[in-house]
């Protein structure tokens, strides 16, 4: 991203991460997704910080069926190495445990659906 440099000094979050906030503003982002919440306090209005679990949970709430379909497609597309949907959810569960659990619950509720 270019053109965000003039915005860096105006950011009030941690000095080492101001370039990230400035780039997000320049890009028109609404959310910065990070586990490093502490360094993103004091963001400008209209820009918020969310941990991955919250962000993915919000996306899941917006379109549960679409998210399950997307994850299923992702699993089917992975070839090197191949991954099952359950393996993808296991990996996601390390950073987004609630999200992974919620997707697994949705899969259990789908008639005839499996997680493989």
MOQUIRA-V577286 format. One record per backbone hydrogen bond with DSSP energy under -0.5 kcal/mol. CO is the residue of the C=O (numbers start at 1). NH is the residue of the N-H. Records with the same first field share a line. If there is no record, write none. Layout:
CO->NH  NH
This chain:
4->7  8
5->8  9
7->10  11
8->11
14->17
15->18
17->20  21
18->22
19->23
20->24
21->25
22->26
23->27
24->28  29
25->28
30->48
31->33
32->34  50
35->37
36->39
37->40
38->41
39->14
40->43
42->12
44->47
48->32
50->34
51->55
52->56
53->57
54->58
55->59
56->60
57->61
58->62
59->63
63->67
64->68
65->69
66->70
67->71
68->72
69->73
70->74
71->75
72->76
73->77
74->78
75->83
78->83
79->82
81->80
84->88
85->89
86->90
87->91
88->92
89->93
91->94  95
92->95  96
95->53
96->100
97->101
98->102
99->103
100->104
101->105
102->106
103->107
104->108
105->109
106->110
107->110
110->113
115->86
